[in-house]
Amino acid sequence: MKAKLILENGQVFEGRAFGHIATCVGEVVFNTGMTGYQEILTDPSYYGQMVTMTYPLIGNYGINLEDNESQTAKVRGFIVRERCDDSSNFRAEIELDKYLKQQNIIGIDGIDTRSLTKILRNSGTMKGIITAEELSAEDIQKYFESFDNTYAVYEVSVKEKEILPPLISDMDSKDIVSISVMDFGVKRNILTNLRKRGCQITLYPADTKAETLLSDNSDLVFLTNGPGDPEDLTEIVNEVKKIIGKKPVAGICLGHQLIALAMGGSTEKLKFGHRGCNHPVKDIRKNKVYITSQNHGYHVSKLPEDFEITHISLNDESVEGMKHKTLPVFSVQFHPEASPGPVESSYLFDEFIELAKIKL
């Protein structure tokens, strides 16, 4: 079935619809990863976004139920150059097209994703519509005006507290590290990495008050990744501010940005964001470069007072990690839990756990 991707700047790409056929609107972004499309589809940080894959062939290893980063797909739409309908992988359980149908997500293929990516790099991310209908100019404008991702964090967060035990069966109870996780759209592999290291997780909804987090007996408060603009989350920022200095605090991605705002720093929107699994980051403390997985449209533009930079992007020198000079507060912008990879920065989970051992 013929379909169109209509960009906010008026440019139109014609292709073929697949997945669930329905008109949708979202923010069009691009990801430079050669693998990992299943993890991208199910990453809650992509809520409200239409993801363009720069690698041209997508679907060639199918979809399995084990590698999802959340229970359901979170993207608004999926944009690819060439879709593979006949996957070849011993772990594949379902084809991409059928999976998107089940998840009520429209895809479009057969468009020049290289040209689209160049537009997004030059003009910045923008709204887009994927449709198989003939829309009038008035209809198009209504779709663009209807898009609002302000409260995305609350949509993807858990609604009730959940407790997840360590994944080490023979641990002595005194060796278990207890972590309170504020869920803004956590990727499953973040929790898995912590649980594999002997941590018990208490998962809290995004709107949890600081008093609740401070009243439990956890060793660390962990702020997760998630979608949207951190400056929209003023209530959450105020709660984070109450926690810092009373318990050790760590964060990844959105959590990193929220810590910066809570401590008086600033964030800004990047022109086209960092999304992919091939971004070089330098750990200043180790004088070592790691290839990282990233997914963010915002960054810390002004470091809070009494913080120092621990990691920088070698692509644009943006802040990729920071820690407080005296308090147990440490965060990174990129994703050390990257799945399917790279996994070389997973050492940071050990650092988070060491942070949890500091008593205030």
Phi, psi and omega per residue, in radians:
M1 nan 2.319 3.123
K2 -1.191 2.531 3.124
A3 -2.574 2.894 3.124
K4 -2.292 2.544 2.897
L5 -1.873 2.015 -3.107
I6 -1.859 2.051 -3.131
L7 -1.545 2.757 -3.109
E8 -1.087 -0.463 -3.138
N9 -1.463 0.055 3.085
G10 1.711 -0.193 3.129
Q11 -1.310 2.547 -3.064
V12 -2.240 2.328 3.031
F13 -1.984 2.296 3.125
E14 -1.792 2.370 -3.134
G15 -2.710 -2.619 -3.131
R16 -2.156 2.411 3.121
A17 -1.453 2.545 2.968
F18 -2.552 3.071 -3.041
G19 1.272 -2.522 -3.130
H20 -1.446 2.069 -3.050
I21 -1.475 1.827 3.099
A22 -2.849 2.481 3.125
T23 -1.186 2.340 3.100
C24 -2.519 2.793 -3.132
V25 -2.233 2.547 3.114
G26 -2.964 -3.080 3.075
E27 -1.560 2.204 -3.091
V28 -1.539 2.131 3.129
V29 -2.285 3.012 3.096
F30 -2.303 2.608 3.124
N31 -2.136 2.322 -3.032
T32 -1.680 0.169 -3.132
G33 -1.255 2.507 3.077
M34 -1.501 -0.380 3.094
T35 -2.356 3.031 3.048
G36 1.653 0.344 -3.102
Y37 -1.115 -0.522 3.111
Q38 -1.173 -0.751 3.111
E39 -1.126 -0.633 3.096
I40 -1.132 -0.806 -3.137
L41 -1.022 -0.590 -3.033
T42 -1.814 0.119 3.115
D43 -1.378 2.057 -3.114
P44 -1.072 -0.359 3.118
S45 -1.141 -0.304 3.119
Y46 -1.572 0.109 -3.124
Y47 -0.997 2.239 3.139
G48 1.554 0.000 -3.059
Q49 -2.019 2.629 2.993
M50 -1.797 2.082 -3.003
V51 -1.712 2.204 3.035
T52 -1.698 2.179 3.079
M53 -1.606 2.149 -3.135
T54 -1.349 -0.465 3.042
Y55 -1.203 2.292 -2.906
P56 -1.285 -0.502 -3.066
L57 -1.902 2.044 -3.073
I58 -2.195 2.381 3.130
G59 1.844 -0.005 -3.002
N60 -1.241 -0.325 3.054
Y61 -2.009 0.252 3.009
G62 1.215 -2.834 3.127
I63 -2.253 2.413 2.988
N64 -2.161 2.876 -3.048
L65 -1.545 -0.047 -3.060
E66 -1.571 -0.505 -2.977
D67 -1.659 0.088 3.133
N68 -1.112 2.485 3.078
E69 -1.584 -0.146 3.004
S70 -2.729 3.056 -3.010
Q71 -1.210 -0.492 -3.093
T72 -2.327 2.842 3.038
A73 -1.207 2.508 -3.038
K74 -2.020 -0.243 -3.121
V75 -1.227 2.770 3.048
R76 -1.458 -0.634 -3.118
G77 -2.722 2.855 -3.059
F78 -2.317 2.195 -2.986
I79 -2.114 2.075 -3.079
V80 -2.381 2.784 3.093
R81 -1.362 -0.894 -3.121
E82 -2.418 2.177 3.132
R83 -1.684 2.337 3.098
C84 -1.696 2.167 -3.124
D85 -1.688 -0.097 -3.080
D86 -2.229 1.462 -3.043
S87 -1.238 2.730 -3.135
S88 -2.377 1.571 3.108
N89 -2.842 2.383 -3.065
F90 -1.184 -0.284 3.134
R91 -1.630 -0.144 -3.069
A92 -1.137 2.349 3.126
E93 -2.066 -0.343 -3.087
I94 -2.735 2.593 3.107
E95 -1.392 2.699 -3.099
L96 -0.977 -0.808 -3.102
D97 -1.030 -0.810 -3.129
K98 -1.159 -0.669 3.122
Y99 -1.078 -0.797 3.134
L100 -1.141 -0.593 3.048
K101 -1.062 -0.816 3.133
Q102 -1.066 -0.599 -3.059
Q103 -1.597 0.041 3.117
N104 1.037 0.762 -3.136
I105 -2.146 2.302 3.123
I106 -1.518 2.492 3.013
G107 -2.129 2.797 3.049
I108 -2.405 2.304 3.091
D109 -2.253 3.038 3.140
G110 1.462 0.213 3.097
I111 -1.851 2.846 -3.122
D112 -1.432 1.587 -3.092
T113 -1.200 -0.441 3.082
R114 -1.158 -0.767 3.105
S115 -1.123 -0.743 3.129
L116 -1.076 -0.750 3.138
T117 -1.098 -0.683 3.102
K118 -1.096 -0.675 3.106
I119 -1.093 -0.779 -3.121
L120 -1.184 -0.621 3.092
R121 -1.168 -0.684 -3.085
N122 -1.401 -0.697 -3.044
S123 -1.770 -0.305 -3.072
G124 1.649 2.860 3.105
T125 -1.061 2.604 -3.112
M126 -2.650 2.919 3.102
K127 -1.236 2.678 3.086
G128 -2.596 2.806 3.096
I129 -2.208 2.287 2.963
I130 -1.866 2.216 -3.079
T131 -2.640 2.609 2.998
A132 -1.833 0.080 -3.138
E133 -1.705 2.928 2.976
E134 -1.686 1.848 -3.072
L135 -1.692 2.457 3.038
S136 -1.348 2.878 3.104
A137 -1.033 -0.623 3.126
E138 -1.182 -0.727 3.118
D139 -1.108 -0.743 3.139
I140 -1.054 -0.787 3.140
Q141 -1.106 -0.676 3.121
K142 -1.121 -0.697 3.100
Y143 -1.088 -0.802 -3.136
F144 -1.083 -0.722 -3.118
E145 -1.219 -0.410 -3.095
S146 -1.386 -0.302 -3.050
F147 -1.311 2.217 3.116
D148 -2.595 2.053 -3.111
N149 -1.929 0.342 -3.024
T150 -1.052 -0.709 -3.029
Y151 -1.870 0.494 -3.087
A152 -1.027 -0.671 -3.120
V153 -0.972 -0.741 -3.097
Y154 -1.248 -0.406 3.103
E155 -1.286 -0.625 -3.032
V156 -1.721 -0.168 3.141
S157 -1.304 2.717 2.996
V158 -1.086 2.691 -3.106
K159 -1.712 -0.339 3.120
E160 -2.405 2.748 3.132
K161 -1.093 2.413 3.090
E162 -2.278 2.528 3.104
I163 -2.014 2.207 -3.122
L164 -2.084 2.079 -3.076
P165 -1.334 2.897 3.054
P166 -1.071 2.730 3.107
L167 -1.693 0.292 3.027
I168 -1.928 1.959 -2.945
S169 -1.285 -0.507 -3.019
D170 -1.829 0.488 -3.115
M171 -1.320 2.486 2.971
D172 -1.265 2.380 -3.056
S173 -1.017 -0.534 -3.109
K174 -1.269 -0.271 3.139
D175 -1.645 -0.093 -3.125
I176 -1.319 2.280 3.061
V177 -1.652 2.209 -3.104
S178 -1.708 2.189 -3.089
I179 -2.199 2.226 3.009
S180 -1.591 2.069 -3.078
V181 -1.862 2.074 2.996
M182 -1.455 1.984 -2.997
D183 -1.581 1.888 3.058
F184 -1.825 0.141 -3.072
G185 2.260 0.827 -2.987
V186 -1.130 2.435 2.990
K187 -1.378 2.413 -3.051
R188 -0.998 -0.609 -3.057
N189 -1.247 -0.357 3.004
I190 -1.114 -0.837 3.141
L191 -1.131 -0.703 -3.140
T192 -1.087 -0.756 3.132
N193 -1.077 -0.676 3.114
L194 -1.247 -0.734 -3.111
R195 -1.197 -0.579 3.090
K196 -1.156 -0.363 3.140
R197 -1.710 0.278 3.052
G198 1.522 0.438 -3.132
C199 -1.746 2.445 2.962
Q200 -1.700 2.239 -3.055
I201 -1.826 2.292 2.897
T202 -1.958 1.955 -3.053
L203 -1.600 2.158 -3.096
Y204 -1.990 2.549 3.049
P205 -1.064 2.760 -3.073
A206 -1.090 -0.470 -3.092
D207 -1.625 0.283 3.133
T208 -1.150 2.412 -3.132
K209 -1.409 2.668 -3.131
A210 -1.027 -0.640 -3.115
E211 -1.027 -0.674 3.119
T212 -1.150 -0.777 -3.121
L213 -1.174 -0.611 -3.131
L214 -1.363 -0.375 -3.085
S215 -1.464 -0.305 3.082
D216 -1.423 3.046 -3.030
N217 -1.766 0.554 -3.094
S218 -1.293 2.744 3.133
D219 -1.576 -0.337 -3.039
L220 -2.682 2.482 2.966
V221 -1.807 2.176 -3.063
F222 -1.997 2.230 -3.134
L223 -1.830 2.174 -2.962
T224 -1.598 3.086 2.962
N225 -1.190 2.974 3.089
G226 3.006 2.999 -3.067
P227 -1.530 2.873 2.929
G228 1.598 -3.078 -3.098
D229 -1.527 2.116 -3.124
P230 -1.076 -0.469 -3.125
E231 -1.244 -0.249 3.051
D232 -1.315 -0.280 -2.959
L233 -1.754 0.942 -3.044
T234 -1.111 -0.627 3.140
E235 -1.164 -0.714 3.121
I236 -1.170 -0.728 3.114
V237 -1.009 -0.730 3.128
N238 -1.118 -0.631 3.114
E239 -1.240 -0.682 3.102
V240 -1.085 -0.682 3.137
K241 -1.032 -0.613 -3.137
K242 -1.274 -0.411 -3.062
I243 -1.500 -0.677 -3.079
I244 -1.088 2.282 -3.100
G245 1.685 -0.245 3.110
K246 -1.887 -0.481 3.044
K247 -2.497 2.689 2.987
P248 -1.041 2.476 -3.101
V249 -2.304 2.331 3.057
A250 -2.271 2.779 -3.133
G251 -2.705 2.694 3.045
I252 -2.233 2.307 3.001
C253 1.057 -1.915 3.112
L254 -1.018 -0.666 3.100
G255 -1.032 -0.682 3.069
H256 -1.045 -0.786 -3.131
Q257 -1.182 -0.662 3.136
L258 -1.164 -0.655 3.061
I259 -1.066 -0.769 3.128
A260 -1.035 -0.804 3.139
L261 -1.154 -0.690 -3.128
A262 -1.121 -0.502 -3.092
M263 -1.751 0.205 3.033
G264 1.715 0.128 3.083
G265 -1.464 -3.009 -3.121
S266 -2.340 2.704 3.043
T267 -2.210 2.708 3.098
E268 -2.446 2.745 3.070
K269 -1.425 2.318 3.038
L270 -1.326 2.694 -3.091
K271 -1.042 -0.851 3.127
F272 -2.337 0.113 3.016
G273 1.340 3.028 3.054
H274 -2.041 1.941 3.140
R275 -2.484 2.021 -3.123
G276 2.731 3.087 -3.099
C277 -2.045 0.529 -3.085
N278 -2.417 0.651 -3.085
H279 -1.738 2.109 3.139
P280 -1.369 2.288 3.128
V281 -2.269 2.384 3.117
K282 -1.772 2.187 2.977
D283 -1.459 1.849 -3.056
I284 -1.098 -0.624 -3.101
R285 -1.149 -0.633 -3.102
K286 -1.679 -0.175 -3.039
N287 0.927 0.840 -3.060
K288 -2.423 2.505 -3.131
V289 -1.779 2.361 3.096
Y290 -2.122 2.543 2.987
I291 -1.574 2.230 -2.961
T292 -2.173 2.826 2.987
S293 -1.717 2.350 -3.091
Q294 -2.386 2.658 3.057
N295 -2.776 1.484 3.086
H296 -2.662 2.560 3.091
G297 -1.856 -0.119 -3.138
Y298 -2.195 2.816 3.124
H299 -2.583 2.889 3.082
V300 -1.392 1.932 -3.076
S301 -1.601 -0.433 3.111
K302 -2.342 2.106 -3.119
L303 -1.239 2.388 3.085
P304 -1.135 2.744 3.089
E305 -1.094 2.498 3.128
D306 1.235 0.262 3.018
F307 -1.886 2.686 3.036
E308 -2.241 2.616 -3.129
I309 -1.362 2.312 3.090
T310 -1.869 -0.492 -3.098
H311 -2.428 2.497 3.061
I312 -2.300 2.641 3.043
S313 -1.350 2.312 3.082
L314 -1.485 -0.071 3.055
N315 -1.471 -0.787 -3.077
D316 -2.368 0.127 3.103
E317 1.112 0.368 3.064
S318 -1.289 2.806 -3.097
V319 -1.257 2.162 -3.138
E320 -1.994 -0.081 3.094
G321 -2.960 2.605 3.136
M322 -2.691 2.732 3.060
K323 -2.518 2.679 3.095
H324 -1.342 2.548 -3.065
K325 -1.234 -0.461 -3.108
T326 -2.232 -0.563 -3.101
L327 -1.549 2.707 3.083
P328 -1.363 1.344 3.137
V329 -2.353 2.156 -3.066
F330 -2.599 2.395 -3.122
S331 -2.642 2.728 3.068
V332 -2.306 2.639 -3.122
Q333 -1.473 -0.520 -3.065
F334 -1.579 -3.064 -3.012
H335 -1.999 1.692 3.131
P336 -1.221 -0.228 3.136
E337 -1.545 0.201 -2.980
A338 -0.718 2.279 3.066
S339 -2.455 2.174 0.273
P340 -1.449 0.014 3.114
G341 2.703 3.080 -0.012
P342 -1.342 2.771 -3.041
V343 -1.984 0.159 -3.019
E344 -1.243 -0.284 3.111
S345 -1.716 0.258 3.130
S346 -1.177 -0.197 3.065
Y347 -1.008 -0.374 -3.113
L348 -1.141 -0.482 3.079
F349 -1.129 -0.594 3.059
D350 -1.150 -0.629 3.102
E351 -1.198 -0.665 3.078
F352 -1.056 -0.727 -3.122
I353 -1.201 -0.644 3.046
E354 -1.108 -0.637 3.086
L355 -1.059 -0.666 -3.106
A356 -1.152 -0.344 -3.094
K357 -1.446 -0.129 3.114
I358 -1.404 2.224 -3.137
K359 -1.713 2.354 3.110
L360 -1.899 nan nan
